[in-house]
Every structure is written in structure tokens, then in C-alpha cells.
Amino acid sequence: MEIIPAIDIIGGQCVRLTEGDFSQQTTYDSNPLEVAKCFEGHGIKRLHLVDLDGARAKKLVNLAVLESIAANTGLTIDFGGGLQSAEAVKQAFDAGAAQITAGSIAVREPETVKGWLAEYGADKIIVGADFKGNNIAISAWTEESSYTLEAFIADYVQTGAKLFICTDVSKDGKLQGPATSTYRELKVALPDAQVIASGGVTTIADLEELQEIGVKGAIIGKAIYEGTIQLKDLERFVC
């Protein structure tokens, strides 16, 4: 199982939101590059980097942060936020992203994202499947779509996608544990989908349970910044 710390960016700084609510923002560090270097120093190989300003503005805002981290670390970066056009996707890859995550646009414009999958391949395009209850959430999680989580993923699997970041909006940033039962059900129903669990990871025990389920990876955000998971304790997962 891949361990994937998250850096969410607002105004060039590392922040965390609660349930995706911009009014519930905590700023943790003014230097995302130093945070990324710290992750790398503990053996971390992956990074989930999200331009929250970009997600809200529907255009790239913090591309310079991606460029800086990509140029100064060896981390494999998946980048999301503000990717609304083919040009934006190209800019992200040119800036050093190894993968991009298609969020709300994967719901609103599936043919666009399927075009990106055809152009770049399923290893480069991650489909963001943010969910609240049993439904996909969009617009920085402020709206629920009519798609169920399973049906949404199944449709993309049929068209060649294989990587899915599944974020439980109701748990994100709340340190109350991940949606393990949902991930277990997805693994049974859609074995070809490589699920990356996101939202609510709080303890090493959570990671052990997700590893037992067989998810592809686990994204860890607030737990690292608040210290409920220590970076040194992650080293056994990444050695």
C-alpha cells in the first residue's frame, strides 16, 4: 500500500480544511517545499498536492508550488485543483506532475476526462471520486451529484481508467477514521479499480486496516499535521 501525504495549498501555504469548507481552514506551514522535503526525508515517495485556490477559481493558481517541489525533490507528485482544460493538464505535467487528479470535471465533463485518459494513459490520470453518503460530491464538495460512488467508478473502469482517489467528504479533516467499510465493498464490487483511500485517516491502526483491505494507497493529511500519526511511524510502510 502506498503512503501518500497531502499538501493542500491556499495562498502558497500548507493548509487543511474540514469537510472541504473554506471557512474551516487551518494554516500549518508557510513553506510547502520544506514540508515536502521533510516527507521525503522519512522515506516517503509519493505526494498528493492540491491547489485549493485553483479548485475554487476553476483555473491553475499555485502552479509555482508544484514546480518548486518537483524541481527540488524526487517525490512522485499527483496534482489536482483547477484542472479544467487540456492546456491546464499540459501545464501541470510540464511543471513536474507525474499524475493529475480530475475532480469535479470528471463528473461534469466525463468525455473530456476520457479524452485525457486516451491521450496520457490510465497511469497518468487519476479520477477523483469524492463522495458524501453514497453519492458523488462536486464543486469543492458543496453539491451532491446524482451518481452513486459505485456506478461512477464502474463507468470509468469500463472506459479504461484504473486509479481512483475516493475521498469521504464527511470524514475529511475530522480525524474520525476512514470509511473502511465503503472501501472494502468497492474492492469486492470493482476489483479492477485501484482505490486510493482519502479522508479520515487518523492512526497507524487505520493504515493497517486499509492495508488489510487491499487498497492501492492511503492519503494522509491532517493526521500528520496534528501529530496523531508520526512520520517516523510511517517508515515501516515505505521501506
N, C-alpha and C positions, 0 to 999 in steps of 0.2 A: 504493500500500500504506500502510495506517495504522500509525503507530508508536505503540505503547501501553505506556508504562511501568507497572510493577506496584508497588503498595504493599500489602504483607501486614501485617495488624495482630494483635499479641498484646499484651494489657495496655496498649492505647493507643499502642504504639510500633511503628516500622517494623522488621520482621524478615524474614529469609529462612530457609526450611527447605531441607534437602537431601532429595530424593526424598519430600517430604511428611512427613518424620519429625520429630515434635515434639522428639525428643531431640537432633536435629542442627539446632539453632536458633542463628542469629547475629543479634544486635540491631544495627541500623545507625544509627538516629536516634530520639530520643525525641519528635520533633515532626513528625508526618505532614503537617500543614498546610504547614510550611516546605518540606518535600521537594516537595510538590505545587506550591507556588509557584515553586520552582526549576525544575521541569519546564516549567511554563507560561512562565517567563521565557526559555526556549530555543525557544519556538515550538510546544511540544507542545500538542496539542488534546484528547487522549484520556487516560483513566486507568482502569486495571484495579485496583479496590480490593477486597480480600478480608478479611473478618472471620474470621480463623483461629480465634479463641476461639469465635465463633458456629458455625463448621463443626463444631467438636468438641462443643459444647454442644447443637447442633441447635436453637438459638434465637439471635436477634439479641443481640449483646453490645456491639459497638463502633459502634452507630448514631450516637453523638455525633461520631465522627471523620468519618463521611460527611456529616453536617450541617455541620460546620465547613468541610470542603473545598468542598462545594457552595456554601456561602454566601460564601466568600472567594476563590474562583477562578472562571474561566469554563470550566473543564475539563468535557468530556463524560465522565461517570463511569458505568462499568458496575460494578455492585456484586454481590458474592457472599459466601456464607458464612452459614449459619444460616437460610436462607430455606426454611422447612418448611411454611408455611401461607399462605393468601390474605392474612391480616392482616399477616404479616411482609412480604410483597411490597408491599402497600399502604404500609406504614410506610417501606420503602426508597424508594419513589417519592416519597412525601410529604417525605422527608428530603433529596431532591435528586438521587437517582439518575436518569440518563437511560435506563438499561437495567439489567436484573438478569440474573445468570447462574444458571441452575438446574443444580446439580451432581448429587449422588447421587440427589436426589429425581426427577430426570429418568429415572433407571434404575428406581428402586423404585416410583415412582408416576407412570407416563407419562400417565395420564389427567388427573391433577392439573395437570401442566405443559402438556398440550394445552389444558386449560381456560384457563390463563393466556395462552397464545398466542391463543386465541379472544377473550379479554377485552381484552388490551392490544395485540395485533398482533405480527407477526413482527419488526418493527424494535425492539421494546422487550424481547423475551425472547430471551436467548442461551442455547443449550443447551450445557452443559459436557460435552465428550466426552473425559474423562481416560482414557488408555489405557496399558497395560503389555503389551509384546509386541503381540499382535493383538487383545487383549481389553480391554473397558471396565473401569476400576478405580473402586471406590466406597469409601465410609466413610473419607474422608480418605486414600484410596489404599491402605488396609490390606487390601482384599479385591478379588479379580478376579471379575467377573460372567461369565455365560455368553454375553453379547453380544459379537460381533465389532465392531470400530470401524466398518467399512463398513456392516454391517447396522443398527447402532444409528442412524447418521446417516440412512441411507436411509429408515428408518421415520418419522423426524421430518420429513424433507423431504416425504414423502407427505402428511403432515397439516398442512403449511403453514409449518413452521419453515425459516429460511434462514441464520441466523447460528450458527456453532459454534466455540467455543473448544476446540481439540484440543491437549491437553497430554500430552506424552510423559513419563510419571511416571519412567521410568528415567533420563531426562536432566535432569529439573528440578533446578536449583540446582547442577549439577555442572560447568557451563562446558565442555561437551564437544561443542558443536554440536547443532543441531536435527535432527529426524527428517525431513530434506528428502525422502527417497525416499517416505516414507509420505504426505506432503502432496501430492507430485506424483501419486501413484497415486489419491488421493482426488479431486483435481481432474479427472482423466480419468474416473473411475468415476461421480462425482456432480457434474457441472458446475453444478447448481443450488444446491449447498451453498456458502455463503460461509465459507471456512475461515480462522480466526484461529489462527496457529501459536503455540504456547506450549511452553516447556521447552527449555533448552539453548542458546538464542541467546547467542553469546559475542563475536562480532566483527562489524564492518561488512560483511565478506565474507559472513557468514551472512545478513545482511539483504539484500544484493544478490542472493544466490541465491534467497531466498524471494520477493523481488520478481519475479525472472525466472519463477518457477513460477506466479505469479499469485494468491497467497493474498490474502485480504481485508485482513489485518493481521498484525502480529507483536508479541507481548507480550515485553517485556524487563524482567528483574528483576535478578538477581544481577550481570549484566554491568555494569550502571550503577553499582551499589553498590561493586563491586570494581574498577571503573575500566578493565575491558577494552574497554568502549565509553564514549566521552566524549560528554556531552550536546551539546557543540558540533558533534561529527561527525554528529549526528542531524539537524541543522538543514536539511541539503540534502534530506532525505526529507520534511520537513514544511512547506517554504516554499511 
